[in-house]
Amino acid sequence: MDGFSIPAMTTITDVVKLIRGRSARSKYIHDLVMNIKAEQEEIGTLTLLSQTLEEFVGIKNMDIAMTVFNLYRFGANEQQLAGNSITSLWSFRQFIHSNAWNVMRYYTETLLDWKRLQEFLELADNICHLSTVFAAMPQPYEFWPKLLSNIETATIHSVTYQDEAANRASRYYLRKVRFRLWLAVCRNPPGSKPTDLDGDEINKDYFAKVQGELWRQELQNRSTQMLLQHWKQRVPRNEAAQILLMQWAIKNVCTDVAAFCRLVRIQRLILTADDIGIQSHKHMAKLGALLGWSELEILGNQGLADCLPSAEDNYKMQFLFQLSTACTQVKRFWNNFEGKDNVTWYDGWIEKYPVSGSIEHVALDIDYSALEVDEEEVDDIQSAVMQTTVVES
């Protein structure tokens, strides 16, 4: 072990490449950004960019989305925004018109930089993808909590009374969850309008509200990390920005997505283990502890979206360890974070994109060749999905 030392900062490049390299949605975003860039350079317009932002985020959620994406950069810019102290502001009206409220700088730096734009769209697509799956069910605000309650009741009964029938019931409900998730995913391929399980377009206003809840969830996750760094005096405290975040965070919740998020995580863990013969609650608990599954929330909505099933997903154990590795590396990053000016970020997952300045020298070089499939194969998958009948229990 001589000469071994734990690096001060870790990266998750390999995990990101593996996840994105097999993601049709990531490839779609990559191609979309290339088309936006081509339009701007050849014609001088940004029509496709405008359409893309409306599709992925929507006008109502654009401010909070841009703030969430750039939150880590607030304390690391070359110049602090003016009006950065609440003591210099006499009223809330004066505060909201101060530069601390103005996020236009982040709009231009994000949307007019092709690499940052792609990262922003990756995060926005994860939230859009999760929102679609959530809202695809009939009366989703009742469907997901009821299903979670059934699973937890069966699990508690199984553990308490060693009831094998209750254990089987718990697995049945989880497989029902996976099937519904899979069906919603397959019926909403990249680039399509969000539709429910009946093929009807999801109400736009309700869809925007669900997106808003998931953006606020991401905001809370990132704000928690930054608040810890404030307490440790590793990043400068931005008082005006904190008030701004508080104003968004206290908005009334329009629909509860907590049950849905919990179901997405536990179905991935339990059914993956179940497929290789791990059914004992005791062994399942040990596996969850080994993977640090209870701390997966640190990966935010990106980690949550990765737990959704895909068209040809076979729930391999290797994928659980990949997510666990990413989770561990992010935690190690925060533990070793010193708040230096050269600190680098990879959106929510830490990598090598600087929080300020140019990122032209950075490239992931993701290989999407594995996603090149025949048109007939795609048609066969879509045809099979559309013919699937959802049977209510």
N, C-alpha and C positions, 0 to 999 in steps of 0.2 A: 504493500500500500504506500511505499515511499514515493513522494512526489505527487500524490493525489491531493487535489484541492477542489472544493466546490466553487464553481464560477459565481461571480457576484450577480450576474444577470443571465437568464436562460432565454432561449427563443423556442418557438414552436413551428418553425418553418416546415419541417417534415410532416407534421400532423396536418397543418393547413394545406399543404400540397396534396396529401392523400385524400383529404375530405373534398377539396374543391376539384381535384382531378377526376373524381368519379361522379361529380354533381352536374347534371344536365342544366340545372338552374344557374350554376356558376359559369358554365360555358355560354349560356344564353346572355348573361350579363357582360361577359368579356366581349362577345361579338357585338352586343348592343353599343358598348362604349366605343369600339372600333368604328362602327357606323356613324355614331354621333361625331366622332373626331373627323371622319372623312367628310361629312356634310359641312362641318365648320371650316375645314381647310379648303375644300373644293368650291363650295357655294357661298360660304360666308354667313350661313344662317344656323340657328340652333333650334329649329322646329322639333326635331326628334328628341332633343334634350327636354324641352318643355312637355312633350307628350309622355316621356318616360317618367318624369317627376310626378306628373299627375297620376300615372298608373301605379307607381311604386309607393308614393307617400300621400299625395293629395294636398290641396292648399291648406286645409284646416290643421294639418299636423306638421306642416313644413318647418315652422319656427322651433317647435320642441324637438323635431327630428334633427335639425341642424345643430341645435344646442347639445343634444345628447351625443351626437357624433364627435363634436369638437370639445366636449367637456374637459377632457384631459389636457387640452391645450390652453385653457383659460389662464393658468398661472405660469406659462412657459413661453410667452411671446416675447419678441425682441423689445416691444414697447407695451407697457401697460396702458389699457384704455383710460381715458380721463374720467373723472367722476367716479373713481373706484372706491371711495370711502363714503359710507352713509352719513358720517358726521358733517360732510360738506353739502349735504342736500337738505333743504328745509321742508320738503313735503314729498309725499309719495308721487304726486303728479310730476314734480321736478325730477324725481328718481327715474320714472319710466321714460322720460325724455332725455335722460343722460346717455352718455356713450356706453355705459355699462349695460344698458338695455339693448343697445344697437348691435345686432348680430350680422349686419351686412358684410362685414369683413370676412366672416366665416362662410357666408354664402359664396362670395367670389373665390376665396381660396380653395373651397371644396369643389364647386361646380366647374371651375375653369382650369382645374388641374386633373388630367385624365386619370392618374393613378389614385388620387384621393376620391375622385368621382366614382371609380369602380369600387373602392372600399365602402363608400357611402351607400352605393346601390346594393352591395352584398349584404350589409346590415339591414337596409330597408326591405330587401327581398325576404330575408329571414322573418321579419315582422309581418310582412304581407302574406307570406306563406303560412305562418302560424295563424294569422287572422282568418285566412280562407278556410283552413281546416276546422278551426273553432266554430265559425259561423255557418259551415256547411250542414250542420246537424239541425233537425227540427227543434225549435225552441232551445237553442244552445245554452241559454242562461239557466235552464232547468235540467237539461240533458246531462251535462258534465258533472254537476254536483251530485245528482241522483246516482249516477254510475259510480262515482268515487265512494259515496256512502255505502252502496251495495258491496263494493270490494272490501272496504275497511271493516264492515260488519262481519262479512264472511271470514276475513282473515283473523279478526279478534276471536270469533267463535271457534275457529280451527285451532288457534294457539291455546286458548283457555281449556277447551274440552278434548283436545287431541282428536278432533272430528275430521275424518278423512273426507266425508261428503262436503263439509264446509270448505275444506282445502280445494277440492275439485271445483266447487262453485266459484271460489276466488279466481282460479285459473280460467274458468269459463268467461267470467266478466272481463278479465284482462285480454283474453283473445278477442272478445267482442270489441274492446277498445281498439286493439291493433287493426282489426278488420275495417272498422269505421275510419280510422286514420288513414289506412292504406287506400281505401276507396276514395276518400276526399282528395288525397294527394294525386292519385292517378287520374282523376277527373278534372284536375286543374293543372295541366302541364305549363311550363314556362311560357309567358307571353299571352296566356288566355285570360279572359275576364273571370273573376271569381264567381263560381256557381256552387249551388248546394247539391245534395245527393240526388235530387230529382232533375238536375240539369238546368234549374232556373237561376237566373242571375241574382246574386245576393244584393239586398238593399244597400245602396251606396252610403246613405247616411249612417246606417247601423254599422256597416263595415268600417267606416272612418272612425267611429267611436271605439270599436274593438282595437283597431290599430293604435288609437290614442292611448288606450289602457296598456298595451304592450310597450309603447314608447315610454310611458311613465314608469313601467316596471324596469325597463333598461336604465332609465334615469336614476331610479332609486339604487340600483345595483352599482352603477358607476359613482354616484354621489357618495355612497357609503365608503368606497375605497379612497376617494379624494378626502373625505372628512377625516379618515384615519391618518392620512398623510398630513393634514392640517394640524391635528393634535400632536403629531410627532415633530412638527415644525420642519417638515421636509419640503413643503411647497408653500408659496405665499398665500395668505388668506385674502380672498377677494370678497369683501363684505357685500357689495352690491350684487355680485353674481349669486351669492348665497340666498339673498332675498328673492332674486329672480327665480331660482330653483324652487324655493319654498312656495312661491305663488303658483307655480305649475303643479307642484306635488300635492297641494291641498284641494285640488279640484275634486268635485264629487265623482265617485266611481259610477260609471254608467252600466257596467256589466262586470261581473266577477270572473276573472280568467284564472284565478288561483287553482281551482279544482282541475281545470283542463291542463295547466302546466304540470301539476303533480302527477296526473295520469300519464302524460307523455313520458315523464322520466321513469316512473315505476314500471310501466309496461315494457320499456326497453330493457331494464335491468332484469326483471323477474322472468320474462319470457325468453330472453337470451339464455339465462341460466337454466330455465326449465327445459329448453331444447337439448341441453347436454346432460340432462338427468339430475340437476340440482333442484330438489323439491322440498327438502326439509327447511323449515323456517329458521332453524338454528344455523344451518349451513348458508342459507341465503343472507342472513344477518352478517355472518363472517365475511362473505363475499362483498357485500355492500360496504362494510368497514374497510376491507382491503383496498377497494377501489376509491374510497372516499366519496361515495355516491351522494351522501347527504350534503356535500359541499359543492356539488356540480353547479349550483346557482352562480358561482363566481364567474362562470363562462357566459352568463347572460343568455339572451335570446338566441345567440349563435349556437351555443351548446344545446339549448332546448330544441331548436330546429333540426339539429343533427340527429336528435333522438327519434324524429318522425320516421316512419317506414318509407321506403322508396319502392318504385315499381318492381324491382328485382331483388329486394332486400331479403337476406336469409339470416339476419340477426347473429352475426359471428361474435364470439367472445373477444376476438382481437380488437374489434371496434370499441368495446367498453374500456379496454386498457389504453387505447389511443386517446379517448376523451379524458380518462383518468390522468394520463401523462400530461395532457394540456393543462388540466386543472392544477396539478402539482407544480408545473412550471410557472403558471401565472401566480400562484401563491408564493413561490420562491422569489419571483420578481418583486412582489410587493414587500416581502420581508427584507430584501436586500436593496430596496429603493432608497437612494440617497438624495434625490431631488436635484441632481446636477443638470446644468444647462444642456448637456448633450444627451439627455435621456431620450430614449426612442420608444415608439409605440407601434402597435400593429392593430389599429382600430381598438376594439375592446380587448383583443388578445395581443399580448405584447410581442412585437417583432422588431423590425429595424426601420420603421418610418419615423423620422424626426417630428416632434410636435410643432416645430416651427422651421421656417426656411424651405428650401427646395428638397424634393424627394426624387429628382430625376435620376440620381445615381442608384436608386433602389429598384430591384426587379425580382419577382418570384419565379418567373419562367415556368408557369404551370403547364403541364402537358395534358391536353384534352383529347388526345388521339384515341384513347380507350372508349370515348363516348361516340365515336363515329360508327353508327349502325345503319343498316339498310332501311330504306323507307318502308318496305314491306313489313319488317320486324316491328317498327313503331306502330304501323297501322294495325298489326295483329294484337299488340298489347292494348291499344286504345279500344279496339273492337271487343276484346274480352272484358275489359272493364265496363264498357257501356252496357254489356249484356248481363252483368252481374246484378242479381236481385238482392236487395237488402231485406232480410227477414227479421222482423221485430220479435223479440223474445216475449 
